[in-house]
Amino acid sequence: MPDFIVEYGKLGKPPAPDGRLDGPAFHRNHDAIWSAIGGFLSQQTGDVLELGSGTGQHITAFAGRTPHLTWWPSDIVPPHLASIAAWRQHTGLANLRAPQRIDLADPHWTWTADGQAGGTLTAIVCINVLHISPWSASQNLIAGAGRTLRDGGRLFVYGPFMRDGAHTAPSNAAFDATLKAENPDWGVRDVRDLNERAELAGLTPADMTAMPANNLVLAFTRAVRQN
């Protein structure tokens, strides 16, 4: 992997001397994403896990807005894990914890809190991951959310999505074709398919919020468990 962040089809900036990476997408979308998830998170307490934290910029920005929440970043790419740690050190946010390695290829993924098994989560955030990972990662994300979210907790997923078998814009169709040419296991996921997996995991169908550049934020809520 190069020593700079690659946004699909675009080169990012070289890393800062301390290892912090700067992804171009963050500057374009973090305010819009927060507008979709902040209403819920601003009223909550507890733990929030981000899966696929990338550079660490999104979770750092969100943690800075919610000192009442504890944020747990994760990734599998070593330069990303180093960048997350560097952003944490740079900001000194007390509610942003050290990054951990979580791989959505593992159907039984778990999270830890300061070296101990993590409890139930208030929310899970996943930004720009599902279209650049196999379908099994989407399945494992949703199944894991069903296991780890508290009743009423939410899974927030951001990215491009299809709806009922159709792309939402010609640019998304072209992007999907490019992704599949790069890796046949990648591709823009369909909200309908994600909702089917959500039902199996005890989550409600997604509430959808339109984002710039033909993206969506999907919000799945953990249904109350029946004893």
Secondary structure by P-SEA (a helix, b strand, c coil): ccccccccccccccccccbbbbbccccccaaaaaaacaaaaaacbbbbbbcccccaaaaaaaaaacccbbbbbbbccaaaaaaaaaaaaaaccccccbbbbbbccccbbbbbccccccccccbbbbccccccccaaaaaaaaaaaaacccccbbbbbbcccccccccccaaaaaaaaaaaaaccccccccaaaaaaaaaaaccccccccccccbbbbbbbbbccccc
